């Protein structure tokens, strides 16, 4: 594969997760639209969107429009653990330019408050 096939955004390290990097503005623009869509999805127990809450561990947007997301929930016993990944997939599929979406729910590493963005902490009065 050539280097223009995919772009990886690893929100744990804010760097390259070892995947191929795309130089295409189209993939970057699509990634921005996907992030905007993720910011419209709120955790059912905490009034903060899943992106700023730090639940999205990895977002991979491929040149063909396929989006792959690795995410977690605030707790393994979360009552929406069965349905929430499907809801996220549906929201991402509605983004113009997305041809397919796959969400993988992971529990390692476990979510903690340190993963929240500064905006999320401010919203929750934690700053």
PyMOL commands that place a pseudoatom at each C-alpha (Angstrom):
pseudoatom trace, name=CA, resn=UNK, resi=1, chain=A, elem=C, hetatm=0, pos=[0.000, 0.000, 0.000]
pseudoatom trace, name=CA, resn=UNK, resi=2, chain=A, elem=C, hetatm=0, pos=[1.189, 3.494, -0.656]
pseudoatom trace, name=CA, resn=UNK, resi=3, chain=A, elem=C, hetatm=0, pos=[1.357, 6.196, 1.984]
pseudoatom trace, name=CA, resn=UNK, resi=4, chain=A, elem=C, hetatm=0, pos=[-1.864, 7.895, 0.799]
pseudoatom trace, name=CA, resn=UNK, resi=5, chain=A, elem=C, hetatm=0, pos=[-4.163, 5.028, 1.811]
pseudoatom trace, name=CA, resn=UNK, resi=6, chain=A, elem=C, hetatm=0, pos=[-5.032, 5.969, 5.378]
pseudoatom trace, name=CA, resn=UNK, resi=7, chain=A, elem=C, hetatm=0, pos=[-4.642, 8.444, 8.198]
pseudoatom trace, name=CA, resn=UNK, resi=8, chain=A, elem=C, hetatm=0, pos=[-4.509, 7.465, 11.841]
pseudoatom trace, name=CA, resn=UNK, resi=9, chain=A, elem=C, hetatm=0, pos=[-5.382, 9.637, 14.803]
pseudoatom trace, name=CA, resn=UNK, resi=10, chain=A, elem=C, hetatm=0, pos=[-4.374, 8.035, 18.075]
pseudoatom trace, name=CA, resn=UNK, resi=11, chain=A, elem=C, hetatm=0, pos=[-5.919, 10.103, 20.834]
pseudoatom trace, name=CA, resn=UNK, resi=12, chain=A, elem=C, hetatm=0, pos=[-3.902, 8.414, 23.549]
pseudoatom trace, name=CA, resn=UNK, resi=13, chain=A, elem=C, hetatm=0, pos=[-0.589, 9.731, 22.296]
pseudoatom trace, name=CA, resn=UNK, resi=14, chain=A, elem=C, hetatm=0, pos=[-1.828, 12.419, 19.884]
pseudoatom trace, name=CA, resn=UNK, resi=15, chain=A, elem=C, hetatm=0, pos=[0.603, 10.936, 17.377]
pseudoatom trace, name=CA, resn=UNK, resi=16, chain=A, elem=C, hetatm=0, pos=[0.914, 8.286, 14.689]
pseudoatom trace, name=CA, resn=UNK, resi=17, chain=A, elem=C, hetatm=0, pos=[-0.341, 4.916, 15.921]
pseudoatom trace, name=CA, resn=UNK, resi=18, chain=A, elem=C, hetatm=0, pos=[1.880, 3.058, 13.504]
pseudoatom trace, name=CA, resn=UNK, resi=19, chain=A, elem=C, hetatm=0, pos=[-0.560, 3.167, 10.602]
pseudoatom trace, name=CA, resn=UNK, resi=20, chain=A, elem=C, hetatm=0, pos=[0.010, 4.732, 7.248]
pseudoatom trace, name=CA, resn=UNK, resi=21, chain=A, elem=C, hetatm=0, pos=[-0.373, 8.501, 7.039]
pseudoatom trace, name=CA, resn=UNK, resi=22, chain=A, elem=C, hetatm=0, pos=[-2.371, 10.150, 4.277]
pseudoatom trace, name=CA, resn=UNK, resi=23, chain=A, elem=C, hetatm=0, pos=[-1.366, 13.418, 2.748]
pseudoatom trace, name=CA, resn=UNK, resi=24, chain=A, elem=C, hetatm=0, pos=[-4.758, 13.854, 1.126]
pseudoatom trace, name=CA, resn=UNK, resi=25, chain=A, elem=C, hetatm=0, pos=[-6.798, 16.847, 2.224]
pseudoatom trace, name=CA, resn=UNK, resi=26, chain=A, elem=C, hetatm=0, pos=[-9.912, 14.765, 1.529]
pseudoatom trace, name=CA, resn=UNK, resi=27, chain=A, elem=C, hetatm=0, pos=[-9.042, 12.256, 4.262]
pseudoatom trace, name=CA, resn=UNK, resi=28, chain=A, elem=C, hetatm=0, pos=[-8.164, 15.081, 6.674]
pseudoatom trace, name=CA, resn=UNK, resi=29, chain=A, elem=C, hetatm=0, pos=[-11.430, 16.860, 5.931]
pseudoatom trace, name=CA, resn=UNK, resi=30, chain=A, elem=C, hetatm=0, pos=[-13.374, 13.623, 6.373]
pseudoatom trace, name=CA, resn=UNK, resi=31, chain=A, elem=C, hetatm=0, pos=[-11.627, 13.035, 9.695]
pseudoatom trace, name=CA, resn=UNK, resi=32, chain=A, elem=C, hetatm=0, pos=[-12.696, 16.511, 10.850]
pseudoatom trace, name=CA, resn=UNK, resi=33, chain=A, elem=C, hetatm=0, pos=[-16.317, 15.765, 9.873]
pseudoatom trace, name=CA, resn=UNK, resi=34, chain=A, elem=C, hetatm=0, pos=[-16.186, 12.429, 11.728]
pseudoatom trace, name=CA, resn=UNK, resi=35, chain=A, elem=C, hetatm=0, pos=[-14.813, 14.139, 14.856]
pseudoatom trace, name=CA, resn=UNK, resi=36, chain=A, elem=C, hetatm=0, pos=[-17.619, 16.716, 14.577]
pseudoatom trace, name=CA, resn=UNK, resi=37, chain=A, elem=C, hetatm=0, pos=[-20.143, 13.856, 14.418]
pseudoatom trace, name=CA, resn=UNK, resi=38, chain=A, elem=C, hetatm=0, pos=[-18.552, 12.153, 17.436]
pseudoatom trace, name=CA, resn=UNK, resi=39, chain=A, elem=C, hetatm=0, pos=[-18.923, 15.410, 19.341]
pseudoatom trace, name=CA, resn=UNK, resi=40, chain=A, elem=C, hetatm=0, pos=[-22.716, 15.176, 18.886]
pseudoatom trace, name=CA, resn=UNK, resi=41, chain=A, elem=C, hetatm=0, pos=[-22.866, 11.831, 20.736]
pseudoatom trace, name=CA, resn=UNK, resi=42, chain=A, elem=C, hetatm=0, pos=[-23.124, 12.128, 24.502]
pseudoatom trace, name=CA, resn=UNK, resi=43, chain=A, elem=C, hetatm=0, pos=[-22.351, 9.663, 27.230]
pseudoatom trace, name=CA, resn=UNK, resi=44, chain=A, elem=C, hetatm=0, pos=[-25.692, 8.615, 28.763]
pseudoatom trace, name=CA, resn=UNK, resi=45, chain=A, elem=C, hetatm=0, pos=[-24.472, 9.205, 32.334]
pseudoatom trace, name=CA, resn=UNK, resi=46, chain=A, elem=C, hetatm=0, pos=[-22.097, 12.177, 31.976]
pseudoatom trace, name=CA, resn=UNK, resi=47, chain=A, elem=C, hetatm=0, pos=[-23.266, 15.255, 30.041]
pseudoatom trace, name=CA, resn=UNK, resi=48, chain=A, elem=C, hetatm=0, pos=[-20.158, 15.424, 27.821]
pseudoatom trace, name=CA, resn=UNK, resi=49, chain=A, elem=C, hetatm=0, pos=[-19.662, 14.185, 24.265]
pseudoatom trace, name=CA, resn=UNK, resi=50, chain=A, elem=C, hetatm=0, pos=[-17.744, 10.942, 23.807]
pseudoatom trace, name=CA, resn=UNK, resi=51, chain=A, elem=C, hetatm=0, pos=[-14.828, 12.561, 21.958]
pseudoatom trace, name=CA, resn=UNK, resi=52, chain=A, elem=C, hetatm=0, pos=[-14.032, 15.187, 24.606]
pseudoatom trace, name=CA, resn=UNK, resi=53, chain=A, elem=C, hetatm=0, pos=[-14.758, 12.688, 27.357]
pseudoatom trace, name=CA, resn=UNK, resi=54, chain=A, elem=C, hetatm=0, pos=[-11.815, 10.678, 26.023]
pseudoatom trace, name=CA, resn=UNK, resi=55, chain=A, elem=C, hetatm=0, pos=[-13.767, 7.553, 25.155]
pseudoatom trace, name=CA, resn=UNK, resi=56, chain=A, elem=C, hetatm=0, pos=[-12.385, 7.460, 21.590]
pseudoatom trace, name=CA, resn=UNK, resi=57, chain=A, elem=C, hetatm=0, pos=[-8.941, 5.878, 21.790]
pseudoatom trace, name=CA, resn=UNK, resi=58, chain=A, elem=C, hetatm=0, pos=[-8.236, 5.620, 18.072]
pseudoatom trace, name=CA, resn=UNK, resi=59, chain=A, elem=C, hetatm=0, pos=[-9.851, 7.038, 14.951]
pseudoatom trace, name=CA, resn=UNK, resi=60, chain=A, elem=C, hetatm=0, pos=[-8.691, 5.712, 11.594]
pseudoatom trace, name=CA, resn=UNK, resi=61, chain=A, elem=C, hetatm=0, pos=[-10.030, 7.224, 8.377]
pseudoatom trace, name=CA, resn=UNK, resi=62, chain=A, elem=C, hetatm=0, pos=[-9.052, 5.421, 5.197]
pseudoatom trace, name=CA, resn=UNK, resi=63, chain=A, elem=C, hetatm=0, pos=[-8.940, 6.990, 1.738]
pseudoatom trace, name=CA, resn=UNK, resi=64, chain=A, elem=C, hetatm=0, pos=[-11.944, 4.934, 0.554]
pseudoatom trace, name=CA, resn=UNK, resi=65, chain=A, elem=C, hetatm=0, pos=[-14.123, 6.452, 3.270]
pseudoatom trace, name=CA, resn=UNK, resi=66, chain=A, elem=C, hetatm=0, pos=[-13.935, 3.559, 5.732]
pseudoatom trace, name=CA, resn=UNK, resi=67, chain=A, elem=C, hetatm=0, pos=[-13.784, 4.711, 9.347]
pseudoatom trace, name=CA, resn=UNK, resi=68, chain=A, elem=C, hetatm=0, pos=[-12.501, 2.495, 12.145]
pseudoatom trace, name=CA, resn=UNK, resi=69, chain=A, elem=C, hetatm=0, pos=[-12.868, 3.519, 15.764]
pseudoatom trace, name=CA, resn=UNK, resi=70, chain=A, elem=C, hetatm=0, pos=[-11.508, 1.950, 18.933]
pseudoatom trace, name=CA, resn=UNK, resi=71, chain=A, elem=C, hetatm=0, pos=[-13.355, 3.248, 21.952]
pseudoatom trace, name=CA, resn=UNK, resi=72, chain=A, elem=C, hetatm=0, pos=[-14.318, 2.414, 25.488]
pseudoatom trace, name=CA, resn=UNK, resi=73, chain=A, elem=C, hetatm=0, pos=[-17.061, 3.318, 27.933]
pseudoatom trace, name=CA, resn=UNK, resi=74, chain=A, elem=C, hetatm=0, pos=[-16.712, 4.877, 31.357]
pseudoatom trace, name=CA, resn=UNK, resi=75, chain=A, elem=C, hetatm=0, pos=[-17.316, 1.507, 33.059]
pseudoatom trace, name=CA, resn=UNK, resi=76, chain=A, elem=C, hetatm=0, pos=[-17.605, -2.120, 31.898]
pseudoatom trace, name=CA, resn=UNK, resi=77, chain=A, elem=C, hetatm=0, pos=[-21.013, -2.377, 33.582]
pseudoatom trace, name=CA, resn=UNK, resi=78, chain=A, elem=C, hetatm=0, pos=[-22.363, 0.564, 31.579]
pseudoatom trace, name=CA, resn=UNK, resi=79, chain=A, elem=C, hetatm=0, pos=[-26.025, -0.172, 30.751]
pseudoatom trace, name=CA, resn=UNK, resi=80, chain=A, elem=C, hetatm=0, pos=[-25.556, 0.831, 27.090]
pseudoatom trace, name=CA, resn=UNK, resi=81, chain=A, elem=C, hetatm=0, pos=[-22.502, -1.368, 26.433]
pseudoatom trace, name=CA, resn=UNK, resi=82, chain=A, elem=C, hetatm=0, pos=[-24.478, -3.575, 24.035]
pseudoatom trace, name=CA, resn=UNK, resi=83, chain=A, elem=C, hetatm=0, pos=[-26.115, -0.819, 21.983]
pseudoatom trace, name=CA, resn=UNK, resi=84, chain=A, elem=C, hetatm=0, pos=[-23.779, 2.163, 22.171]
pseudoatom trace, name=CA, resn=UNK, resi=85, chain=A, elem=C, hetatm=0, pos=[-21.147, 1.006, 19.623]
pseudoatom trace, name=CA, resn=UNK, resi=86, chain=A, elem=C, hetatm=0, pos=[-23.925, 0.490, 17.060]
pseudoatom trace, name=CA, resn=UNK, resi=87, chain=A, elem=C, hetatm=0, pos=[-25.272, 3.970, 17.759]
pseudoatom trace, name=CA, resn=UNK, resi=88, chain=A, elem=C, hetatm=0, pos=[-21.797, 5.438, 17.203]
pseudoatom trace, name=CA, resn=UNK, resi=89, chain=A, elem=C, hetatm=0, pos=[-21.425, 3.480, 13.941]
pseudoatom trace, name=CA, resn=UNK, resi=90, chain=A, elem=C, hetatm=0, pos=[-24.786, 4.795, 12.688]
pseudoatom trace, name=CA, resn=UNK, resi=91, chain=A, elem=C, hetatm=0, pos=[-23.853, 8.393, 13.474]
pseudoatom trace, name=CA, resn=UNK, resi=92, chain=A, elem=C, hetatm=0, pos=[-20.502, 8.058, 11.698]
pseudoatom trace, name=CA, resn=UNK, resi=93, chain=A, elem=C, hetatm=0, pos=[-22.097, 6.386, 8.646]
pseudoatom trace, name=CA, resn=UNK, resi=94, chain=A, elem=C, hetatm=0, pos=[-24.323, 9.461, 8.218]
pseudoatom trace, name=CA, resn=UNK, resi=95, chain=A, elem=C, hetatm=0, pos=[-21.262, 11.687, 7.700]
pseudoatom trace, name=CA, resn=UNK, resi=96, chain=A, elem=C, hetatm=0, pos=[-20.941, 12.633, 4.004]
pseudoatom trace, name=CA, resn=UNK, resi=97, chain=A, elem=C, hetatm=0, pos=[-17.989, 10.768, 2.501]
pseudoatom trace, name=CA, resn=UNK, resi=98, chain=A, elem=C, hetatm=0, pos=[-18.066, 7.831, 4.921]
pseudoatom trace, name=CA, resn=UNK, resi=99, chain=A, elem=C, hetatm=0, pos=[-18.577, 4.558, 3.048]
pseudoatom trace, name=CA, resn=UNK, resi=100, chain=A, elem=C, hetatm=0, pos=[-18.398, 2.226, 6.060]
pseudoatom trace, name=CA, resn=UNK, resi=101, chain=A, elem=C, hetatm=0, pos=[-17.879, 2.469, 9.812]
pseudoatom trace, name=CA, resn=UNK, resi=102, chain=A, elem=C, hetatm=0, pos=[-16.714, -0.054, 12.360]
pseudoatom trace, name=CA, resn=UNK, resi=103, chain=A, elem=C, hetatm=0, pos=[-16.537, 0.519, 16.111]
pseudoatom trace, name=CA, resn=UNK, resi=104, chain=A, elem=C, hetatm=0, pos=[-14.522, -1.783, 18.334]
pseudoatom trace, name=CA, resn=UNK, resi=105, chain=A, elem=C, hetatm=0, pos=[-15.322, -1.578, 22.039]
pseudoatom trace, name=CA, resn=UNK, resi=106, chain=A, elem=C, hetatm=0, pos=[-12.218, -2.105, 24.189]
pseudoatom trace, name=CA, resn=UNK, resi=107, chain=A, elem=C, hetatm=0, pos=[-11.695, -2.168, 27.956]
pseudoatom trace, name=CA, resn=UNK, resi=108, chain=A, elem=C, hetatm=0, pos=[-7.923, -1.906, 28.070]
pseudoatom trace, name=CA, resn=UNK, resi=109, chain=A, elem=C, hetatm=0, pos=[-6.692, 0.555, 29.009]
pseudoatom trace, name=CA, resn=UNK, resi=110, chain=A, elem=C, hetatm=0, pos=[-9.596, 1.399, 31.289]
pseudoatom trace, name=CA, resn=UNK, resi=111, chain=A, elem=C, hetatm=0, pos=[-11.088, 4.864, 30.979]
pseudoatom trace, name=CA, resn=UNK, resi=112, chain=A, elem=C, hetatm=0, pos=[-10.171, 7.435, 33.604]
pseudoatom trace, name=CA, resn=UNK, resi=113, chain=A, elem=C, hetatm=0, pos=[-10.933, 11.118, 34.128]
pseudoatom trace, name=CA, resn=UNK, resi=114, chain=A, elem=C, hetatm=0, pos=[-7.413, 12.007, 32.993]
pseudoatom trace, name=CA, resn=UNK, resi=115, chain=A, elem=C, hetatm=0, pos=[-8.492, 11.152, 29.419]
pseudoatom trace, name=CA, resn=UNK, resi=116, chain=A, elem=C, hetatm=0, pos=[-10.973, 14.042, 29.320]
pseudoatom trace, name=CA, resn=UNK, resi=117, chain=A, elem=C, hetatm=0, pos=[-10.158, 17.145, 27.323]
pseudoatom trace, name=CA, resn=UNK, resi=118, chain=A, elem=C, hetatm=0, pos=[-9.742, 20.461, 29.085]
pseudoatom trace, name=CA, resn=UNK, resi=119, chain=A, elem=C, hetatm=0, pos=[-13.088, 21.546, 27.584]
pseudoatom trace, name=CA, resn=UNK, resi=120, chain=A, elem=C, hetatm=0, pos=[-14.809, 18.516, 29.146]
pseudoatom trace, name=CA, resn=UNK, resi=121, chain=A, elem=C, hetatm=0, pos=[-13.254, 19.195, 32.536]
pseudoatom trace, name=CA, resn=UNK, resi=122, chain=A, elem=C, hetatm=0, pos=[-14.338, 22.814, 32.331]
pseudoatom trace, name=CA, resn=UNK, resi=123, chain=A, elem=C, hetatm=0, pos=[-17.878, 21.781, 31.357]
pseudoatom trace, name=CA, resn=UNK, resi=124, chain=A, elem=C, hetatm=0, pos=[-18.066, 19.488, 34.380]
pseudoatom trace, name=CA, resn=UNK, resi=125, chain=A, elem=C, hetatm=0, pos=[-16.602, 22.094, 36.739]
pseudoatom trace, name=CA, resn=UNK, resi=126, chain=A, elem=C, hetatm=0, pos=[-13.432, 20.110, 37.319]
pseudoatom trace, name=CA, resn=UNK, resi=127, chain=A, elem=C, hetatm=0, pos=[-11.002, 22.981, 36.621]
for i in range(1, 127): cmd.bond("trace and resi %d" % i, "trace and resi %d" % (i + 1))
show_as sticks, trace
zoom trace
